[in-house]
Amino acid sequence: MAKPPTTDIVRSALTRNSQTTEEVTAVIVAAGYKVSDASIGKALRQLADAGTAVARNRMPKGGKPGATVWALSRATVAALAAKAKAEPKRPAKARPTKATQRPAAAPKAPRVPRAPAAASKPAGADVDAAVAFMETARPVSAQPAPPVKRTRAPRAAGTPHTYIRFARGQLRDAVMAFLQRRDAGAEPCTATDIAKAINAQVPPVATNLDRMVTRGNVELAGQQPRRYRAA
C-alpha cells in the first residue's frame, strides 16, 4: 500500500486544538507512520501557508511565550463537517432475532412398538450362572511357577579389552618397577611390551618413558622401534 503524502498524514493527526509539534509527532508515530521531525515541521508550515492549519503561541501562567501549538483552521473544520454531513449513512445491519438463530426442529421419528417382555427368570438364576462360570475359570493348580534362572551371556568375540586405570603417578611407578625387575643383561623392551605386561594402554606408557628418559631414570637403547632399559 502506497504511503500518503506527509501533509495528509499531518492534517489527519490534527484531531484536536492546541497540539504541539511533539504531540502531533506522537499521534503520527502511534498511527504507524515513519516521518522525520523535520518533515512534520515542514508539513505544518505548508498547511499554515495554505490556510488549512493555524499556529499560535501557548501562553503559560508565567506570562512568557511557550511552545507553538497547531490547530485546524475554522474553514477546514467547517469543510470537514459539511463533508461528513453530506456522506450517505450506511444502513444498519439487521440483527438476527432469536427465532432466526434457533435451528429448525427436526421431525419426530415414529414410535416403534416394544417387543413383548420375556418370561421372568427364577430367583437366584443369575447367581447360579456366575458361580458356575467361576468354577470353570478357576485354574487347576494354584502352585506358583518355578523361578526362571538367569544366566549371564558369554563374552562376545571382539569385545574391547579393559585396562587398569592408574591414579596419578602410579603408571610411572609401575613402568619403572617393571624395568628395574628385569635382569641387567636382558633385551630392552618397547613401550608395547611394557604396556602388555602391566595391562595399560600404549600411548600413556610411551609418554612416561620419554619423560623418564629426559630425567635420566630410563635409558633409550634403540630407535626403530624405540627400546628402553633401566638406567
Residue pairs with C-beta under 8 A, 6 or more apart in sequence:
3 33
6 35
6 39
6 40
6 42
6 43
7 43
7 46
7 47
9 28
9 31
9 33
9 35
9 43
10 24
10 28
10 35
10 40
10 43
10 44
10 47
11 47
11 52
11 53
11 72
11 76
12 31
13 19
13 24
13 27
13 28
13 31
14 24
14 53
14 70
14 71
14 72
15 27
16 71
17 69
17 71
17 72
18 58
18 69
18 71
19 27
19 69
19 70
19 71
20 58
20 67
20 68
20 69
20 70
21 37
21 40
21 41
21 44
21 67
21 68
21 70
24 40
24 44
24 70
25 35
25 37
25 40
28 35
28 40
44 53
44 55
44 70
47 53
48 54
48 55
48 70
51 73
51 75
51 76
52 72
52 73
52 76
53 70
53 71
53 72
53 73
53 76
54 70
54 71
54 72
54 73
55 68
55 69
55 70
56 68
56 69
56 71
57 65
57 66
57 67
57 68
57 69
58 65
58 66
58 67
58 68
58 69
59 65
59 66
60 66
72 80
163 199
163 200
163 201
164 198
164 199
164 200
166 174
166 200
171 200
171 204
171 205
171 208
172 208
172 211
172 212
174 198
174 200
175 194
175 198
175 205
175 208
175 209
175 212
176 212
176 217
176 218
176 230
178 189
178 194
178 197
178 198
179 189
179 194
179 218
179 228
179 229
179 230
180 230
182 189
182 229
182 230
186 229
187 227
188 221
188 222
188 227
188 228
188 229
189 197
189 227
189 228
189 229
190 225
190 226
190 227
190 228
191 202
191 205
191 206
191 209
191 226
191 228
192 202
192 225
194 200
194 205
194 209
194 228
195 201
195 202
195 205
198 205
206 226
209 218
209 226
209 228
212 218
213 219
213 220
213 228
216 231
217 230
217 231
218 228
218 229
218 230
218 231
219 228
219 229
219 230
219 231
220 226
220 227
220 228
221 227
221 228
221 229
